[in-house]
Amino acid sequence: MISAEKIPNNVGLSSNKRLQRALEHWQPQYIQWWRDMGPQGFQDYHQVYVRTAVSVDPSGWAHFEYVKLPEYRWGIFLADPVHDRRIGFGDFMGQPVWQEVPGEFRNQLRRLIVTQGDTEPASVEQQRWLGQRCPSLYDLRNLFQVNVEEGRHLWAMVYLLHSYFGRDGRDEAEELLARQSGNRDKPRILDAFNEPIENWLDFFMFTMFTDRDGKSQLLSLSESSLDPLSRTTRFMLTEEAHHMFVGETGIARIVERTCQLLGEAGYSEEVRTLGGIDLPTIQKFINLWFSLSLDLHGNEISTNAASYFGNGLKGRAQEEKWEDHQVSEAYYELDVPAANGIERKAIPMRTAMNEVLRDWYVGDCEAGVQRWNKIFERHGMSDRLRLPDRKFNRGIGMFSSLHFDPSGAPLSAEEWERRKYEWLPAPSDREYLLSIMATPVYEAGKFANYIAPPIRGINRQPVHFEYVRTEA
């Protein structure tokens, strides 16, 4: 069970006074960051129906209650240890997992933890104005639930930095609050986390695609030979599932409402004239956030990825499903740019570990898109949404200097500039979305015109439950 300390935890924090003092020193800076860069307009006068951790086992880790956002009890929680856990991949396979950071891998592990940690506050910063444009109290509550859990994930990474990396770790923890999403001078580390999230279509796509990248990264880190990192990320995965649920069901509800509006009009009008979100715009946002999230997996051929795998720092998603856990002689077939187009090339599997993880990610995204397409089937419509080719709109990797359309056909730089807004959100698309989201919906049980209500509420509560309430 969790201790009732100033910083809730299940890591025996009170028995390590030095660490406890360091984290309690960091805590006021965190709260100030939350007030400055967290949800704007909802810090002091609103109570939100959110879940908080009460234990780490899957059947009982969440407890629902009303809290003011700055009073949320962010904590440090690790999944229960696995008895006699052994390294499951790489060159040290079969040896006992590490409880301390090996000196030779210190820099690599710190880099992995800092990069993961930097994404958590970044997403809160990206989403901080969305409450002013929310489509319902149900959605507002889900936004805040995502925000506080991303905040707790930051605590998880800061705990590791403080616990295992000494002065360097403490300095890195300070920097996690100093960088800001989109800041010209001190931006976040990864490009996708500097993108503005101005509207709820952005938010749902982010939680569908970018948080799904978070899932794939956490799955690979949960295989790590550093047991505290593995146990931390295993607990984080229980929260990440809700973020993806918010994204996938949010888009599903927009698609459902679009189909309803078209059906009510006899398919005779453009859905924008009815105040809905048209399918070409939805497809553009899929293209944008899927391609941005593909970049988060890194270069297709990477010696860093090979080193992470060989040294046991970062495995493959669901490593236990693979037959060969060392892949010292295996190869991976990869499409690479060539003088005459694209050619297939066999490269050492270890150097393709980013691409292996990207394969898992694409498959998981595709399954979600197919679930959206079943909505069209139910409405008797032939429309379908789809993922773009993974070469499309890439900013990292071997295709970043080249241009392709969503089907993977090559384009000249001139043609790309001329046609890119056929496939990516244009300024006019964003202006339209802001226009239909200009008036937030704060009445319990009411929903904006462009989105359908959910099938069921949170924690067995009705859909019309007052998920966010204003104090008198």
C-alpha positions in Angstrom: 0.0 0.0 0.0 1.0 3.6 -0.4 2.4 5.6 2.4 0.6 8.8 3.6 3.7 11.0 3.2 4.0 14.4 1.7 5.0 12.6 -1.5 2.8 9.4 -1.8 5.0 6.5 -2.7 5.6 2.7 -2.4 9.4 3.0 -2.5 10.0 3.5 1.2 11.0 7.2 0.6 10.9 8.0 4.3 13.8 5.6 5.0 16.1 7.6 2.6 16.1 11.1 4.2 18.6 12.5 1.7 16.4 11.5 -1.3 13.3 12.6 0.5 14.7 16.0 1.2 15.9 16.3 -2.4 12.4 15.5 -3.8 10.7 17.7 -1.3 12.9 20.5 -2.4 12.0 19.8 -6.1 8.2 19.6 -5.2 7.5 23.4 -4.8 9.1 24.1 -8.2 6.9 21.4 -9.7 3.8 23.0 -8.2 4.8 26.4 -9.5 5.4 24.9 -13.0 2.0 23.2 -12.8 0.3 26.6 -12.0 2.2 28.4 -14.7 2.1 25.8 -17.4 -0.7 23.4 -16.5 -4.4 23.8 -17.3 -5.2 27.4 -17.5 -8.3 28.7 -15.8 -9.0 25.6 -13.7 -6.5 25.7 -11.0 -8.3 27.1 -8.0 -12.1 27.2 -8.4 -12.8 23.8 -9.9 -13.0 20.3 -8.5 -12.4 17.4 -10.9 -13.5 13.8 -10.6 -10.2 12.0 -11.1 -8.6 8.8 -10.1 -5.6 8.6 -7.9 -3.4 5.7 -6.9 -4.2 3.7 -3.8 -2.3 0.5 -4.6 -0.2 -0.7 -7.6 -2.0 -4.0 -8.3 -4.2 -3.8 -11.5 -7.4 -4.5 -9.5 -7.1 -1.7 -7.0 -4.6 1.0 -8.1 -7.3 3.6 -8.9 -9.5 5.6 -6.4 -11.9 8.2 -7.8 -12.6 11.4 -6.0 -13.0 15.2 -6.5 -9.8 17.2 -6.1 -8.6 20.6 -7.0 -5.9 20.1 -9.6 -3.0 21.7 -7.7 -3.9 19.4 -4.7 -3.7 16.2 -6.7 -1.4 13.8 -4.9 1.3 13.1 -7.5 3.4 10.2 -6.3 6.1 7.7 -7.0 4.9 4.2 -7.7 6.8 1.1 -9.0 5.2 -2.1 -10.0 5.8 -5.0 -7.6 9.2 -6.7 -8.1 9.4 -10.0 -10.0 11.3 -12.6 -7.9 14.6 -13.6 -9.4 14.0 -11.6 -12.5 16.7 -12.1 -15.2 17.8 -10.1 -18.1 15.7 -11.2 -21.0 17.6 -10.0 -24.1 20.9 -8.8 -25.4 24.5 -9.7 -24.5 23.8 -10.1 -20.8 20.8 -12.3 -21.2 20.1 -14.7 -18.3 22.1 -12.6 -15.8 20.3 -11.1 -12.8 18.7 -7.7 -13.5 20.5 -4.6 -12.1 19.3 -2.8 -8.9 21.9 -0.1 -9.5 23.1 1.7 -12.6 26.3 0.1 -14.1 28.9 2.8 -14.5 29.6 1.9 -18.1 25.9 2.5 -19.0 25.3 5.5 -16.9 25.2 8.1 -19.7 23.0 5.9 -21.9 20.5 5.2 -19.2 20.3 8.8 -18.1 19.7 9.9 -21.7 16.8 7.4 -22.1 15.2 8.5 -18.8 15.6 12.2 -19.5 14.2 11.9 -23.0 11.2 10.0 -21.7 10.8 12.3 -18.8 10.8 15.4 -21.1 7.7 14.2 -23.0 5.6 14.2 -19.8 5.5 17.9 -18.9 5.6 18.8 -22.6 2.2 17.3 -23.3 0.7 19.2 -20.3 2.1 22.4 -21.7 0.8 21.7 -25.2 -2.7 21.1 -23.9 -3.0 23.8 -21.3 -5.5 26.0 -23.1 -7.9 23.2 -24.2 -10.2 23.6 -21.2 -11.3 26.9 -22.7 -12.7 25.1 -25.7 -14.0 21.8 -24.3 -16.9 20.0 -25.9 -18.3 18.7 -22.6 -17.6 18.2 -18.9 -16.9 14.5 -19.6 -14.2 15.5 -22.1 -12.8 18.2 -19.8 -12.4 15.7 -17.0 -10.6 13.3 -19.3 -8.3 16.1 -20.4 -7.4 16.8 -16.7 -7.0 13.1 -16.0 -4.5 12.8 -18.8 -2.7 15.9 -17.5 -2.3 14.8 -13.9 -1.1 11.4 -15.0 1.5 12.9 -17.3 2.5 15.0 -14.3 2.9 11.8 -12.2 4.9 10.2 -15.0 7.3 13.2 -14.7 7.6 12.4 -11.0 8.4 8.8 -11.9 11.3 9.8 -14.1 12.5 12.5 -11.6 12.6 9.9 -8.9 14.9 7.7 -11.0 17.2 10.7 -11.8 17.5 11.7 -8.2 17.9 8.1 -6.9 20.4 6.7 -9.3 22.3 9.6 -11.0 23.6 11.9 -8.2 24.3 15.5 -9.0 23.8 15.0 -12.7 20.4 13.5 -12.1 19.3 16.4 -9.9 20.5 18.9 -12.5 18.5 17.0 -15.2 15.4 17.1 -13.0 15.7 20.9 -12.8 16.0 21.1 -16.5 12.8 19.1 -17.0 10.9 22.1 -15.5 13.1 24.7 -17.3 12.3 23.6 -20.9 8.9 24.5 -22.3 6.9 23.2 -25.3 7.4 25.4 -28.3 9.8 27.8 -26.5 12.2 29.2 -29.1 15.1 29.3 -26.7 14.5 26.2 -24.6 12.2 23.9 -26.5 11.3 20.3 -25.5 13.7 17.6 -26.8 11.5 15.9 -29.3 9.8 17.9 -32.1 6.3 16.4 -31.8 6.2 17.8 -28.2 6.8 21.4 -29.5 3.7 21.2 -31.8 0.8 23.4 -30.7 -2.4 21.6 -29.7 -4.9 24.3 -30.2 -8.1 22.3 -30.7 -9.7 19.0 -29.6 -9.1 17.3 -32.9 -5.4 17.9 -32.3 -5.8 16.6 -28.7 -7.6 13.4 -29.7 -5.1 12.7 -32.4 -2.2 13.3 -30.0 -3.6 10.9 -27.4 -4.4 8.3 -30.1 -1.1 8.4 -32.0 1.6 10.2 -29.8 0.5 8.5 -26.6 0.5 5.2 -28.5 4.2 5.9 -29.2 4.5 6.5 -25.5 3.0 3.0 -25.0 5.5 1.4 -27.4 8.4 3.3 -25.7 7.3 2.3 -22.2 6.9 -1.3 -23.4 10.4 -1.4 -24.6 11.8 0.3 -21.4 9.8 -2.1 -19.3 12.1 -4.8 -20.6 15.1 -2.9 -19.3 17.8 -4.7 -17.3 17.7 -1.8 -14.8 14.9 -3.1 -12.6 13.8 0.2 -11.1 13.3 1.6 -14.6 11.4 -1.6 -15.6 9.2 -1.5 -12.6 8.5 2.3 -13.0 7.4 2.0 -16.6 5.3 -1.1 -16.0 3.2 1.0 -13.6 3.1 3.9 -16.0 1.6 1.6 -18.7 -1.5 1.1 -16.5 -2.2 4.9 -16.9 -1.1 5.2 -20.5 -4.0 2.9 -21.6 -6.5 5.5 -20.5 -4.8 8.2 -22.6 -5.1 6.1 -25.7 -8.7 5.3 -24.8 -9.4 9.1 -24.7 -7.9 9.6 -28.1 -9.4 6.6 -29.9 -12.9 7.1 -28.5 -12.7 10.9 -29.0 -12.1 10.5 -32.7 -14.7 7.7 -32.9 -17.3 10.1 -31.4 -16.4 12.8 -33.9 -16.7 10.3 -36.7 -20.1 9.1 -35.3 -21.4 12.6 -35.1 -20.2 13.5 -38.6 -22.1 10.4 -39.9 -25.2 11.4 -38.0 -25.1 14.9 -39.3 -24.7 13.7 -42.9 -27.5 11.2 -42.5 -29.9 13.7 -41.0 -29.2 16.0 -44.0 -29.7 13.2 -46.5 -26.1 13.4 -47.5 -27.0 16.5 -49.5 -24.8 19.1 -47.7 -21.2 19.6 -46.7 -20.9 18.7 -43.1 -19.2 22.0 -42.2 -22.4 23.8 -43.1 -24.0 21.7 -40.3 -21.3 22.6 -37.8 -19.5 19.2 -38.0 -16.0 18.1 -38.8 -15.7 16.8 -42.4 -13.9 13.6 -43.1 -11.1 15.1 -45.3 -10.1 17.3 -42.3 -10.1 14.3 -40.0 -7.9 12.5 -42.5 -5.5 15.4 -42.6 -5.0 15.3 -38.8 -4.4 11.6 -38.9 -1.7 12.2 -41.5 -0.1 14.9 -39.4 0.0 13.2 -36.0 0.8 9.7 -37.3 3.8 11.0 -39.2 5.0 13.2 -36.3 4.7 10.2 -34.0 6.6 7.9 -36.4 9.5 10.3 -36.0 9.5 9.7 -32.3 10.9 6.2 -32.9 14.1 7.6 -34.3 16.3 6.8 -37.3 15.6 3.6 -39.2 19.2 2.5 -38.9 20.7 3.3 -35.5 23.8 2.3 -33.8 22.4 3.8 -30.6 19.4 1.4 -30.8 21.8 -1.5 -31.4 23.8 -0.5 -28.3 20.6 -0.1 -26.2 19.5 -3.6 -27.2 22.9 -5.3 -26.9 23.6 -3.8 -23.5 20.1 -4.7 -22.2 18.9 -1.2 -21.7 15.9 -1.2 -24.0 14.2 -4.2 -25.5 11.5 -4.8 -28.0 7.8 -4.3 -27.2 6.6 -7.6 -25.7 10.1 -9.2 -26.0 8.8 -12.5 -24.7 6.9 -13.0 -27.9 10.1 -13.2 -29.9 12.1 -16.4 -30.4 15.6 -15.0 -30.7 16.4 -12.6 -27.8 20.0 -11.9 -28.8 19.6 -11.3 -32.6 23.4 -11.2 -33.0 23.2 -12.7 -36.4 19.7 -11.8 -37.6 18.9 -9.4 -40.4 16.0 -7.0 -41.1 14.6 -6.2 -44.6 14.3 -2.4 -44.9 13.2 0.0 -47.7 15.9 2.6 -48.2 16.3 5.5 -50.7 18.3 4.7 -53.8 19.3 6.5 -57.0 16.4 4.9 -58.9 13.8 5.2 -56.1 13.4 2.8 -53.2 15.3 -0.5 -52.8 15.1 -3.3 -50.3 18.1 -3.9 -48.2 19.0 -6.4 -45.5 20.7 -4.8 -42.4 21.7 -6.2 -39.1 18.6 -6.6 -36.9 20.1 -4.8 -33.9 20.7 -1.6 -35.9 17.0 -1.8 -37.0 15.5 -1.9 -33.5 13.8 1.5 -34.0 12.2 0.1 -37.1 11.1 -3.1 -35.3 9.4 -1.0 -32.7 7.9 1.2 -35.4 6.4 -2.0 -37.0 4.7 -2.8 -33.7 3.5 0.8 -33.5 2.1 0.9 -37.0 0.2 -2.4 -36.5 -1.3 -1.1 -33.2 -2.4 2.2 -34.9 -3.9 0.3 -37.9 -6.1 -1.7 -35.5 -7.5 1.5 -34.1 -8.2 3.0 -37.5 -10.0 -0.1 -38.5 -12.2 0.3 -35.5 -13.1 3.8 -36.6 -13.9 2.5 -40.1 -16.5 0.1 -38.6 -18.5 3.3 -37.8 -18.9 4.0 -41.5 -20.0 0.4 -42.0 -22.7 0.7 -39.4 -24.0 3.9 -41.2 -23.9 2.2 -44.6 -21.2 4.6 -45.9 -18.3 3.7 -48.1 -15.9 6.3 -46.6 -12.8 5.0 -44.9 -10.0 6.6 -43.0 -6.4 5.3 -43.4 -2.9 5.7 -42.2 -0.5 7.4 -44.6 2.6 5.6 -45.9 5.4 5.7 -43.3 7.6 7.7 -45.7 5.1 10.6 -45.7 5.9 13.9 -44.0 8.9 12.6 -42.1 11.2 14.9 -40.2 13.6 12.3 -38.9 15.3 9.4 -40.7 16.4 8.5 -44.2 13.2 9.9 -45.8 13.3 13.3 -44.0 14.9 15.1 -46.9 12.5 13.5 -49.5 8.9 14.1 -50.2 6.1 11.6 -50.7 2.3 11.7 -50.9 0.2 9.7 -48.4 0.3 6.6 -50.7 4.1 6.7 -50.8 4.5 8.1 -54.3 7.6 10.4 -54.6 7.1 14.1 -55.1 9.4 16.9 -56.1 10.0 19.7 -53.5 8.0 22.1 -55.7 5.1 19.7 -56.0 5.1 19.1 -52.2 5.0 22.8 -51.5 2.1 23.2 -53.9 0.0 20.3 -52.7 0.9 19.7 -49.0 -2.3 21.2 -47.7 -4.3 18.6 -49.6 -2.9 16.1 -47.0 -2.0 18.2 -44.0 -4.1 20.7 -42.0 -4.2 24.1 -43.7 -4.6 27.3 -41.7 -8.2 27.5 -42.9 -8.8 24.1 -41.4 -7.5 25.2 -38.1 -9.5 28.4 -38.2 -12.7 26.4 -38.9 -12.1 24.1 -35.9 -11.4 27.0 -33.6 -14.7 28.6 -34.8 -16.8 25.6 -33.8 -15.0 25.2 -30.5 -15.1 28.9 -29.6 -17.9 28.4 -27.0 -17.0 25.7 -24.4 -19.7 23.4 -23.1 -19.7 23.4 -19.3 -23.2 22.1 -18.6 -23.4 18.5 -17.3 -24.8 16.1 -19.9 -24.5 18.6 -22.8 -22.1 18.1 -25.8 -20.8 20.3 -28.6 -22.5 19.8 -31.9 -19.5 18.2 -33.6 -19.1 15.2 -31.2 -21.4 12.4 -30.0 -21.8 11.6 -26.3 -19.8 8.5 -25.1 -21.5 5.2 -24.8 -20.9 5.2 -21.0 -19.6 7.4 -18.3 -16.5 7.1 -16.1 -16.3 4.7 -13.2 -19.9 3.6 -13.7 -21.2 7.1 -13.4 -23.8 8.3 -15.9 -22.8 10.3 -18.9 -24.6 13.4 -17.5 -22.6 13.2 -14.2 -21.0 16.5 -13.1 -17.4 15.5 -13.8 -16.0 19.0 -13.2 -17.8 21.3 -10.8 -17.2 24.9 -9.8 -16.9 25.7 -6.1 -19.5 28.1 -4.8 
